Amino acid sequence: MFMPRRPILLACTCLLASCGGSAPEQPFPALVQEFVTTTLSLSPVAATGAGYHAHNGIPLDDQLDSFSTEAVKQRVSYYKSFQTRLEAKASAGGLSAQDLADYELMRDMCRLALFELEVQQRYRHDPALYVELVGNALFTPLVLEYAPLETRYQHISMRLRQVARLLGEARHNLADSPELTLRVALQENDGNRDLIVNRLRQSAPPSERAPFERAASEALSAIDSFNAFLTGELSQRKSGWRLGTANYALKFSATMGIDLSPGQVLAEAETELERTRARMHELARGMYAKLAPGRTPPSDADALTREVLDRIASKHASRETYFDEARKGLVEVRGFVGQRGFVPMPPNDNLSIVPTPEFMRGNYSVGGFNGAPALEPKLGAFYWLTPIPETWDSARVESKLREYNEQGLRILTIHEAIPGHYLQFEFANQVEPRWRRALRAVYANGPYVEGWAVYATQLMLDEGYQSHDPEFALTFYKQMLRVISNAILDIRFHTAGLTDEQAMELMTGKTFQEREEADGKLQRAKLSSAQLPTYFVGWRQWLRTREAERQRQGQTFQLLDFHRRGLLTGAVTMPSLRKLLAAGQAGTK
């Protein structure tokens, strides 16, 4: 799961005066550059993560985004104005295939921004939005070494002093909240407190300890006050979380960037679900005698498959060795990919496996990927792995470890690191010119990104990873059932009134997930919308794109070349990628 760096869709009022509109007749590259730098300047927290540190001479790393009423109005105005100018430029014609790919990303981002601001209005209903913004504002300067530690702590202290202002805006804006979102916000706010009290305090350089302590005291007081607001006043104002059919279709279209409706994707997913289940039944039947010698296989196909999966799941790390096993797996997959040469290897070796920050564990209950900044690609990239809490009882621990058994943990590492997200973003960070690189990283198309990570995992199976071990293959197909059910869950939750009971039956029954995994996915499905289908949609699109190129090139088609060109293009929409490949412009400046 990729951790997006997209700017929070609300403005920092103190910067808006410097963001004046540009003339519609400006060249297209200048229009793209303006969009990237302006939107990043409007979200200083995201700007730091992207490696954009000052806008028109105004520093960004010491600022915190604003959610004031005026900031929201000005943000809406900017996106509407830019949308008009962008459409006028596209209508005038003369854009190259590369320009049109950039146009589609900006078009979709404007649509998403206006949807969130005017329709979904997350800033009025989602307290976790504010909590995660605070966490990212403090965590990013801690771990990204874009300046000396003393300088970064000055930025941290200045942002700490603005926490009270931000959470005050949150209290003013929040009209209500879904119960789950409220609970996650409280959990993640405790993570923010822990980040300040422990990690930030312990890491503060001597010269910055005194100003840090003063600022931390102010911020902690504001965090406690906000928690009181959440558990008191806001807890009495509950709201629903489902988007509904019409609103979901709008967000789905802008997120996917393809000409398929939610209903069409749902039909494809449900067909693929049964096809994959049948493939698993056949594979499990062939494995049964070796894994259960002397036993008579169950007559029920699901029961047989589940028994084989249970035996595979019994081979897992302990809570104490979980991270070590992931690190060993990363070394193993890097060696395999480098040896086989079916995808290009990343140019850098700057990936670290680190615990998922506590303020992000509501959405990232398993793990995620946080790439190197697009504008400073030499800085670190992070594979987040969520630790198993010490407070969990033995049953919960065992459920988690069984889901992420030896094979499951390998697949997670492949997806998040190599040849998945890490490899993809390392090549995206080579895109030139610089403004195009930033656009295609900050506003990366979800199906391209998540679809690549799923497709890359399938590549490992196809290329013989683990010496074609059927246990790896069966675990992969189980993961594919999860990819497929992600799409079904999201679409049916928001458009068809899917119940919790039906969702759990789909996950624990038809797709063989452990209870702990299913509980986490149920929570994530309610906290997000139109993100979970990106895995399935993108996977299908990558396979179709590859087949189109194979048909077009015939005997000259080479898998490594296809991957190299596709990766060096950056995360455009999948229709744009197909057009660029067909025009011979993929992977070119």
C-alpha positions, 0 to 999 in steps of 0.5 A: 500500500503506497503512502501518498504525498498528495497535498491536503486539499485545503489552503494555507492562508498566509501563502495564498497571496503569493499564488496569484493566477497566471495568464491562460496563454502561458505555455503548457509546461509553465502551467504544469509547473505552476500547478505543482508548485502552487498546490504544494505551497498550499500544503506545507506538510506535503511540500516537505515530503515532496522535497519542495522547501520554499515557494516564491521565497517563503519557507514551507518547512516551518509551516502547518496547513490551515483549515480556516473558512477563508482558506477553504473558500480560496482553495475552492476558487483556485481549483475551479479557476485552474480547471477552467484554464486547463480545459481551455488549454486542452481544447486549443489543441497542440498538446503532445502525448506527454502533455496530454498525460500530464493534463489527465493527472491535473484534470483528475486532481482538480476533480478530486480536490473539488469533490473532497472540498464541496461534496464529501467535505472531509474537513467537516466530518473526519477528525483523523484528517487533522490528526494525521496532518499533525503527525506527518508535519512532525514525523517527516522533518524527523526522518527526512534528512533534507537539512541538518538535524538542528535546522529540522528541529527548528522547523518541528518546534515552529510547527508544534507552536501551530498545532493549537491553531490547527486543532482549533480550526478542526473544532470549528469545522467538524460538524459530526463524525462517523463513530469509527473515524472518531475512534481512529482519530483518538487512537492516532492522536495518542500516537501523536502524543507518543511521537512528541513525548518519546521519539521527538524528545529523545532525538532533540539535539542539545541546542534545540531542546529548550525551544522544543520543550516549550513548543511541545508543551503547547502542542500537548495541551492542544492535543489533550484539549482536542481529545476532550472535544472528540470524546465529549461534544463530537461524540454526540454528533454521529454521521454515516460514512457511505458515499452513496451511488452517485457520489461514489461514481464521481469519486471513482471516475476521478480516482481511476482515470479509466472509462469503466463504471463501478458496476462494470468493475464490480462485475469483472471482480466477481467473475475473477473471484470465482475463477481464482477460487477454482484455481486455488482448489485445483492447486490445493488438491494437488498439494494435499497428499504431501502436506497431509500424508495418509489423510483423506482429503475433504470432499468440500473444495473450500474445506480442502483449500482451507486445510492446506492454507492452514498448514502453510499458515502454521509456518510463521515468524514470532512477534519478536522475529517478525521484522527480522524475517521481513529484512531477510525477505527483502535481501532475498527478493532483491537478489532474485530480481537482480539475477533474473533481470525481468525488471530493471533494478532500482538505481539507489539503495536507500530503502529502510524497513521501519515501524509504521508511525503510530499516528498512521496505524489506523489506515496502515494496520499491516504496512505501507510504502513512503517513497523518497521525495520526488524533488530530492530522490536521494533521500530515504524511502521507507517500507513501513511494517506495523508492529504487533502490539504488546497489548494483544492477546495470544489469539490476536497475535497468532491470527496476524502471524498466520496471515503474514506467515513465511510466504505471506510476509514475502509477498508483502515485501515484494508488494511494498518494496521490490519489485513493487512500490519501492522499485516503481517510485525509484524509477518515477523519480528519474522522470525529467523534466523536474516539474513533470517528475513532481506532478507524476509522483505527487499526483500519481495515478492510483491504479498505475501505482497499486496495480504495478505492485500487484502485477509485480508480485505476479511477475515473481510467481511467473518468473519462478521465485521460490523455485515454483514452490506451490505453497508460494503460488497458493499464498499468492492466489490467496492474496489475489482473492484479497485484491479482488475482494477489496474492489467488491467491498468498496463498491458494495459498501458505498453503493449497495449497502453491504453489511458488516456481516456480509463483508466478513463472510466474503473475507473470512469465508470466500477469500480465506482471510484470518479474522485479524486481517478481515477486521483490519480491512473492514475498518480500512474500507470504512475509513476510505473510499475509491482506494481499495479498487485501485489494486484490482483495476490497476492489475487488470490494466497492467496485464491488458497494457502488456498484452497490447504491447505484445500484440503490437510488437510481435516477435520484437517484444521484450518483457524487460524493455516493456517494464523499463519504458513503463516505469520510466514514464511515471505514474500516469493514468493507464490509458495515457500509458498505453498511448505513450507506449504505442507512440514510442514516447513512454520513458522519454522526456 
